[in-house]
Amino acid sequence: MKSILWLIPCLPLAGAVINGLLGRRLPARIIHFIGCASIFISFLISVAGFFTLLWIEEPQQRFLIQSLYQWILTVWHQGSFGLEVAFRLDPLSMVLCLVVTGVGFLIHLYSVGYMAGDESQSRYFAYLNLFTFSMLLLILADNLLLMFVGWEGVGLCSYLLIGFWFTDLEKAQAGMKAFIVNRVGDFGFFVGLMLLFWTLFEGSNGTMTGLGFQQLREAIPLLGTASPILGVGVATWVALLFLVGATGKSAQIPLYVWLPDAMAGPTPVSAFIHAATMVTAGVYMIVRLNFLYVTAPAAMAVVAVVGGVTAFYAATIALTQNDIKRVLAYSTISQLGYMFLAVGVAAFSTGIFHLVTHAFFKALLFLGAGSVIHAVHSNEMQEMGGLKKYMPHTYLTFMVAYLAISGIPPLSGFMSKDEILWATFSSHLPVAGLGKALWAPGLLTAGLNAFYMTRLIALTSMGSFRGGSEKEKHLHESPAVMTLPLMVLAVLSAVGGVIGLPAITHLPNLLHDFLGPVLSSHGTSGHQAHAYWLELLLMLISTGVATSGIYLGWLFYVKRPELPGQVAARFASLHRLLFEKYYVDEVYQTLFVRPIMKLVALSGRFDLNTIDGAVNLSSRVTTKFAFLIGWEDLKIVDGAVNGLAEIFKRWGAALRHLQTGRVQHYLYSVVLGIFLLSVAMIMF
C-alpha cells in the first residue's frame, strides 16, 4: 500500500492532463469516463489505505509515508536541510482523503448530467480533476512547504472554476475576487511559514533538518525560547499568521466575502468547494498543526472567537437572501464558523467530525439546489414553489439534508453540532467564561440555521409554483445520473453521525479514537470531566432551539406567509441591513478597493507621464547625441583618415609616372639629379 500512495493524488492529475490536452478531440463519454474514473480509483485506493491503517494494531504506528524524491537539499558545515516530495497517510489525512475522493466522485458523476450540452466539458472536467489533485496534495503532504504548494493550487483552481464561464463579466470578476481575497490570506500563511522556519532554524543553531510535520512537532518547544515580538510570543504570532491564511481559505471574518460570489461557477463546483475541498483546507491546516496551536492559548482563543462570531453573523445574513445558492453559501460560512469554534476550544476531533458530516449534507444541499436550478433555470427562490410534486426524488433527499443541517436527532448534523456546543460550553479558554460566552451565539446560530433552511424548503418546495405557467409545463425530475448521487449523500447525511456518538450514549466514539494518535501527544482539549446530565440538558436545549427555528420558519412561510412582509416592514432598517449583508462589500470597496484602484490609476499615470516620459526623453537625447557622434565620426574622423589616404593615393599616382620603364627617361632623371645636387653643394 505504501508504494502506491502517490496514485491517490496523481490519478486525478492524469485525468486533468488528458482531458486538458486531448479533450477537444474526444467524445463526451470518454471525457466523462476519464474525469470520473480517475477520482473513483483514487477513492478505492483510499479505502484500501483505510483498512491498511486499521490492520496496524499499535495506534501510534498507524501511518504510512512514501517519499518520491529529494526536492530541496542544502548542505553546510553544521549539517543539512532538506525537503522531499513525500506523502503521509495517517488517520487525519485518511479521513480527509475519503471525504475528498468519495464526495468528489459523486460530484463528478452528478456533473455528467448537469454539464450535458456544455461546449467546454473537457475544460470543466480537467479543472475539476486538477482541483481534486491540489486538495489531495494539500492533505497528503508530509511537510509544510509541500502543503503550501497544494494550498496555492486549490486557490488557483477555485479561480478557474468560479470564473468557468468567463465570457460573462460578472462571473469572471467573481473568480478574480476569490483569487485576490485568498491571496491576502495566503500572504499571512507564507509569512507565518517563514517566521516559523527562521525561528526554529535559529533556535536549533542551524541543525534543523526539514519541515516535516513530525520534525515540526519535535521542534515546536524551541519557539518558547525565542524572544517575544512586540511582547507577544513567537508561537502566538505564527499561529495567528496561519489563522489569517485559514480565514481566507475557509471564508471566516474578515476574509469571507469571496465565498458568496463563488456561486458564479457551475453548481457542482459550488458543491465541491463548499463541501469537500477548498473551504475545509483552513480547518484541516489548524488541526494538522494542533501541536503548534496548543502552545499558543491566546491564538486558540482568537480562533474560537472568529469561529463563533462568523457562525452567528453569516446565519443572520442567510435569513434574508433570495438566491438559493447564496443562502447555502452563507450557511457554509456559518457551519465553517462552528468548525473554527471547535478547533479553537481544542476539540480538534470534533471539528473534523463536523467537517465530515457537513461535507455530506452540504454537498447534498448544493446538488439538490443544482437539480432544482436545472429544472427551473433560475436561482431565485421567489420564482420557485411546489417543486416537491414535480421533483420527488430531489425533494426527499433534500429534506434529509435539511433536517441534518437543522440539527434534528439522530441525523449526522445533530451529532456533530451538539458535540461542538458541548465542547465550547465545557472548555477552559484563557479568558474566564469565554467558552460559555461563545456557547450562547453558537446556540442561537442553531436556531437561525433551522429557520432559514425551513424558509428555503418552504419557498422552493411548498405551495404552488410561482415561476409562470410556461416554465411549469417543463418542470421535471433530474436524470438518474444526477439523482443517484443525491440518494447516496442522503444516506450518508442520515447515518454519518454514528462515527462520532456523544459520550452520554456510552458507546465508542469511533472518529475520536481513530484520530487520537494524531492529536493525543499534546492532548486534544481542556474540557471538564463529563457531567452526563449537563451534556444531556444542553443537548435538549439545542434541540429545542432548533425545533423552535423550524416551527417559526413553518409559521412564517407556510402557515401565515404574510408575516415575513409584515415583519420586514416593521423592522425595515434591520431587514435592509441583513439583506445588504451588513454593507461589508461596500465598506471594503470604500476602504480598500477604490483607494487601491485609484493608486493603480495614479501609478499608471506616473508610469506613463514620468517614468515613460523620462525614458522617452532619454531616448530622444540619446538619438540626437548619436546623430551628432555619427556626423563627427563621418565628417571628421573618417574625413581625416580618408583625406590622408587620398593624399598618399595622389602622391602615389604622381610618382607612378616616374616609373615608365624607358632607359632614356631614367637617364634624364640621373642627369637632373646630378644637376640638382651640384647646385645644392655650390649653394651650401
N, C-alpha and C positions, 0 to 999 in steps of 0.2 A: 504493500500500500504506500509506503513511504516514497518509493521510487516514481510513483505516478501522481504525486500531489500537484505537480506543475500542470497537469492536464485540466485541473478544475478551473483555473483562470484562463488557460491558453486555448481551450476549445472554443469558448465564445470569441476570443480574439481571432482565431482562424476563421470562424463564421463571418466576422466583421470584414476581414480582409477579402474573403472570397466574394461575398455579396457586394462589397465596396468596389472591387476591381472588375468583376465579371458580371455583376448583377444585371446590367442593361442588356446583356446578351442571353440571359437565362429566362426561361418561362417562370411565371409567378409561383407555380407549385414547387419548383426547385428552390426558389428564393425562400419560400415559407419553410420548406423542409430543412434547409441549411440553418436558417435562423433558429428554428425550434429545436432541431436535433442536437445542435451544439450545446445548448444550455441544458437540455434534458439529460444528455450523457454526463455533463458536469454534476447534475443533481444525483445521478446514480452513483457516481464516484464519491460524492459527499456522503451519501447513505452508507456506502461501504466503509468510508473513513469513520463514520459514527460508530458502527459496530466494531471496527478495529479498536477504537478507543475504549469501548465498553469491555472488550475482552482483556484489556490490561487490568490486572487485579489491583495493583497498587495505584490509588487515585493520583498520587503525586507524580507518577510516571506516565500519566495519560497525555502524552504529546508526541507529535511526530514532526521532525524538522528535515526538510530537503534543501540542501544547498546546491544551486545550479552552477554558479561560477563566481570568481572573485571580481567584485565590481570596482572597489576603490582600495588601494593599498599604499600606505605611506610608511617609510622606514627611516628611523633616525637612531642616534647613539643610545637613547634611553629605552627604546622599544619600537613598537609599530602600531599603526592604527589602520584597521581595515573594515570594509563593509562588503557583504556578499549579497547577491540576489538569492535569497533563501525564503522558503515558505514554512510557516509554523501552523500546524493543525493541533489545537488544544481545545478543551471544552468550549471556551468563549468563541474562538473563530469557527468552531464546528457548528454551533448554534446559528451563527450569522450566515454561514455557507448554506445551510439547509434552507434558511428563510430566503436568501437571495436567489438561489437556484430553483427552489421549489415554487415559491410565489412568482418568481421571474418567468419560469416556464409557462405557468398558467396565463400570465400576461402576454407572453409571446404568442401562445395559442389563440388567445382572445383577439390579438391584433390581426390574425389572419382574416377574421371576419370583419373586424372594424375598419381595416385599411383596404378592403377589397375595392378594386377600381381606382385606387390612387396611383397616379403615374410614377410616383417616386418610392415604390415599395422597397426596392433594393436598397436605396439610401436609408430608408426608415429602419429596416432590419439590420443593416450594417451599423447604424448609430446605436440601436438598442443592444446589439451584441457587444459593441465597444463599451457601452455604459456598464454592462454586466461585468466585462473584464476588469474595468477600472475599479469597480466596487469590490470584486473578489481580490484584486491585488491589494487594495487597502486593508481588507480583512485578514488576508493570509500573510502579509508582510511580516518578516521576523525582525525587522529593525525600523526605527522611527523614520529614517530618510526614505526607505522604500515605501513606507506607509504614506509619506508626503507625496510621492510620485502618484500613487493611486488616488490620493486626496485631490490633487490637481487634475488628474484625468477625469474624475467624477464631475468636477466643475466645468471642464471643457465640454463633456458630453451633454451636460444639462443645457448649456448654451446652444449646442447643435440641435437638441431635441425640442426645447421650448420654442426656439425660432425655426422649427422644421419647415413651416410654411412661410418662408422668409419673403416671399413676394408681397405678403400683407405687411405693411409698415408697422402696424401695431404689434403684430406677433414678433417681428424682427426686433423691435425695441424691447419687448418683454424678455427675449433671450439675452439681449445686451444688458438689461437691468440686472438679471440674475447673475450674469458673469461678473459685472462690476461690483455689486454688493458682496459677492463671495470673495472677490479679490481683496476687499477690505479685511474680511475675516482671515483670509489666507495669509495676509501680511502679519497679523498677530500670531498665527501659528508659526510662521517662519522665524519671526523674532524670538519667540519662545524657544524654538528649536536651537537657534544659535546661542541664546543665553544659557540654555541647559548644557549644550556641548562645551562652551567655553568655561563655564563654572566647574564642570566635572573634570575637564582636561586640566585646568589649573589646580584643582583640589587634589588630583591624583599625581601631581608633579610630572605630567606627561606620560604616565604609564597606562592611561585608559586605552583600551584596545578596540572599542567599537561602540555602536549604538543599538545593539541587540536588546530586546526587552528584558531578557534575563540579566544581561550586563547592567542595564539601567537600574533594575530592581536592586542589585547588589551595591550600585554606586550612589544611589539616592541619598544615603546618610551624609555624603560629602557636601550636599547643599547646605546642611546645617552649620558647616564650618566656614562658609563663605561670609564675607562682610555684608551686612544689610545694605540695601539700596533705598535711599530716602527713608530709612528707618523701618523698612519692610523686608522680611526675609526673602532670599532668592527663590526658595521653593514656592512661596506665595506668588511672587512675580511670574515665575514660569507657569504655574497653574492658571493664573489669571490670563496670561497671554494665550495659552492653549484654549482657554474658555472663549476668548474673542473669536478664535477660529471655529470653535464649536457653535457659537451663536450664529455665525454665518451659514455654515452647512446645515444646521438643524433649525434654522429660522426662529431664533429667540430674540427677544428685545435686546438691543435695538436694531438688529440686522435681519428682521423677519420680513421686510417689505417686499422682497423679491418673490416670495412663495405664492401669494395670491395671483400675481401676474404670470406665474408659471403655468396657469391654466390655459395659456395661449397655445400650448402644444397639443398634440393628439391626446385624447382622454386616456388611452393605455399608458402613455408616457407619464401623465399625472399620477396614475395608479402606481407606477413603478417608482417614481421619485418619492411619493408620499408614503408608500407602504414598505418598500423593501430596500431602497438604495440610499440615495443622497442624504435625505434628512435624518437618517439613522446614523450617519457617519460620525456626527459630533458626539452622540451618546456613546457609541462604541469606543471612540477615542478616549473619552474620560474614563470609561470602565477599564479599558486596556491599560491606562496609566493610573489605575487605582492606587498603586503603591506610592505614586507622587502626591496624589490629592489627599491621602490620609495624613501626610506630613504637613499639610497646609490647611488647618481647620478654617481659617478665615476665608480662604478661597472657596472651600466647600460650602461655607455659609452663603457666599455670593452666588454660587451655582444654584443653591436651593432657592434663594430669593428670586433670582432671574426666572427659574422654572415656575415657581408659584405665581409670580406676578404675570408672567406670559400666559399661563394656563387660563387664569381668570380674564385677563384683558382680551385675549383672542376670542374667548367664548362670548363675551358681550358683543363683539363686532358681528359674530355669526348670527346673532339674533335677528338682524335687520336686512341681511343680504338676500337678493332675489335670484342671483345666478347660482344654480345648483352646485356647480363646481367650486365657486367661491365660498359657499357655505362649508363645503367639505375641506377646502384649503384652510380656512380659519379653524376648523375643527382639528385638522392635523397640527397646526401650530399649538393649539391648546393641549392636545394629547402629548406632544413633544415636551411641553412645559411640565406635564406630570412626570415624564421620564427624567427630566433635569431635576425636578424636585426630589425624586427617589435617589438618584446618584448623589445629589447634594447633601442628603442626610446619611450617606454611606450605605444605603440599601442597594448595592450595585446589582445583585442578582434580581432584585425586584424591578429595577429599571429595565434590565434585559427581558424579564418576563413580560412587562408591558410592551416593550418593543416587539416581541414576538406576537402577542395577541393583537396588538394594533396592526401589525402587518397583515394579519388575516382579515380582520373586519374592515380595515380601511381600504385594502385592495378590493374587497367585495363591494364596498360603498362606491368607489370610483368606477369600477367596471359596471356596476348596476346603473350608475348615472350615465355612463357611456352608452349602455344599452338603451336607456330612455332617450338620450340625445340622438342616437342613431335612428330611432323611430320618429321622434318629434321634429328633429332638425332645428332645435332651439335649446339654449341653456337656461332660459328664463322660466322659473317655476310658475310665474303668473300665466304662462301660456300652456300649462300642463293641467293635470287633474284627471281623476277617474281612470288612471292607467292600469290599475290592478285588473280591470276587466279585459284589457287588450293584451297585457303582458304578464300573465300569471306567474310564469317561472321567475322572471326578473323581480316581480313584487314579493314573492315568498322568500326568495333568497335575500333580497334587500331588507326584509323585515327581521331576519336573523341578525344581520349586521347592525341594524338599528337598535335592537334590544341589547346587543352586546356592547355597543358604544355607550348606550344609556346606563349601563351598569346594573342590568337586571339579572339576578341569580337564576340558574347557576352558570350562565354563559361566561365566555372567557374574559370579556371586558370587565365584568363584575369582580372576578378573582384578582386580576392584576391591579385594577384601580383601587380596590379596598386594601390590598397589601401596601400600596403607596401611601394611602391616607393613614393607615396604622403605623407604618414606619415613620412617617412625618410626626405624628402625634407623640410617639414614644421616643423620639430622637433626643440627643443631647448635643445641640449646636453651641458654638462659643458664646452666643448671646442668650442669656437666660430667657426662657419662654418663647424663643423664636420658632421652635418646632410647632408648638401649639398655635402660635400666631399664623403660621403658614398653613396649618391644617384647616383653618376656617375658610380662607378663599378656595382651598382645594375642594372642600365640601360644597361650597356654593357653585363651584365650577361643574361639579357632578350634576347638580340640578339644572344649570344652564344648558349643559350638553344634552340632557334628556329633553328639555323644552325645545331647543332649536331643531333637534332631529325629529321630534314629533311634528313640528311645523313643516319640515321638509317632506315628511311622509304624507301629511295631510294635503299639502299643496300639489304634490305630484300624483298621488295615488287615490285620494279620496274625492268624493263629489263627482262632478261632471267635467268633461274635457272643455278647456277654455281656449284652445288654440285655433278654433274655427272649424267649420264643417268640412272644408276641403282637406285639411290635414287629418281630420278624424277618419276620413274614408281610407286613409293609407296607413293607419296605425297597425302595427303587427309586432309579434314577438320576434326577438333576435334569433339568428340561426343557431344551430346546436353548437357550432364551434365557439360561440360566444356564451351560451348559457351553461355549457358543461363546466368551464372554469368557475362560474358563479356557484354552482352546486357544490363543487369540491371546497371552495372557500367558505361556503355556508356551514358545511360540516366542521371544518377547522375552527371557525368562529364560535360554533356551539360547544365543542368538546375540548378546544385547545387549553382551557383553564386547568385541566387535570394535571398538567405538568408542574403546576405551582399551587397546590392546595394549601389553604391557610392553616396555621398551627392549631386552630380550635378543632379541626377535623381529626387531629391526632393521626393523620396519615402522612406518609413521606412527601416531602416537597422535592420532587424529582429534579427540577431545574436547579434549585438552590444547591442540592447535594452534588449535582453534576458539575456546576460551576465552582464549587468550593475550592478545589486545588488552585485555580487561577486567582482567587480573591482572598483565600484564608491566611496567607502568610502575614498579612498586616491586619487581619480582621476585616469583617465586612460591614460592621455598623456599630453604633454606640447606643443600641436600643435597650430599653428597660427589660428586665426579666418579664416573661409573659404573664399578664393577668388576663386569663381567657375570658372572664366575664366582661372586662373592659373592651377587649377586642370585639367580642360579640355585640356589645352595646353600640360601639362605633359603627360596626357593620350594619346594624339595624337602622341607625340614624342615617347613614349614607344611602341605604336602600330606600328609606322613607323620603329622603330629599329627591332622589332620582324619580321615584314614583310620583311625587308631587309635581316635578317638572313635566312628566308625561301627562298627568291629569290636566295641568294648566295649558299645555300645548293642545290637548284634545278639546278643552273648553274653548280656547281662543279660535282655533282654526277648523273645528268640526262642529261642535255643538252650537257655538254662537260666533259665527265668522265676522259679525260686525264689530266685535270687541277690539281686534287689532287696530282698526282705523280710529276708533274712539280713543283708545289709549295713546296712539301715536299723536292724535290731535291734542290730547290733554297734556302730554309731555313732548311737545313738538321740538323743543331745543335739544332735549336728550336724545330723541329719536334721530334727529338730524346729525347729532354728534356721532352716534353709533353708525348710522348709515354711511357717513363720510369717513369712517374708520379713524375717528379722533383727529382727522386732518393731518395725520402724520406724514403722508406723502407730500402734502402741500408745505408742511413745515420743512421737510427735507429739501424740497425744491427751492424754498426761500433761503435756507441756511447753507445749503451745500451745492445743489446742482446749478442754480442760477449764478452764484458767485464764481463757481468753478468754470462754467461756460463763459462768463464774462472775462475771467482770467485767461481762458483759452483764446477768446477773441482778441484780447489785448496782446497776448503773446504772439498771436498770428500777425497782428498789425505791426508789432515791434519787430518781428522777424522779417516781415515784408518791407517795411519802411526803413528800419535801422540796420538790421543785420544784412538783409539783401541789398539795401542801399549802399552800405559800406563796401560790401563785396563787389557790387556793380561799379562803384566809383573807383575802387582799387583796380578793377578790370580795365576801365577806360583809361586811367592814368598809366597803367602798365602798357596798354596798347599804344598810347601816344609815345611813351618813352621808348617802346620797342621800335616804333616807326623812326624816331629820332636816331636811335642807335643804328638802325638799318641804313638810314641815309648817310650817317657818318662813316659807317663801315664801307658803304658802296662808293661814296664820293672821295673820302679822304684816305682811309686805309687801303682799300682796293685801288683807288686812284694813284696813290704813291707807288704801290707795288707794280701796278700795270704801267705807270709812267716810266719807272726805272727800266722795266723790261723793254718798253718801246724805244728808249734811248739806246740801250745796248743793241736792240734789233737794228736800228738805223745805222749805228756805227758799224755794226757787222756788215750791213748791206753796202755801206760806203767802202769799207776795207776790202770787201769781196772783189771789187773791180780791180784791185791791185794784183790779184792773183789770176792773171789771164792765161798763163801757160806759154807765153811767147818770150823767146830769149832776148829779142831786141828791147822789149818793154822792161825786162829785168835789168838790161844794160843801162837803159836810160835812168832807171832808179838808182843804180850804183853810182853813176856819174853825178846825179843830182845829190846824192847823199855825201859824196866826197866834197862837192862844191859847198854844201851847207856846213859841213864840219870844218872846212878850211876857213870859211867866213867866221865861224864861231871862234876858232883858235886865234885868228887875227884880232878879233874884237876883244877877246877876253884874255 
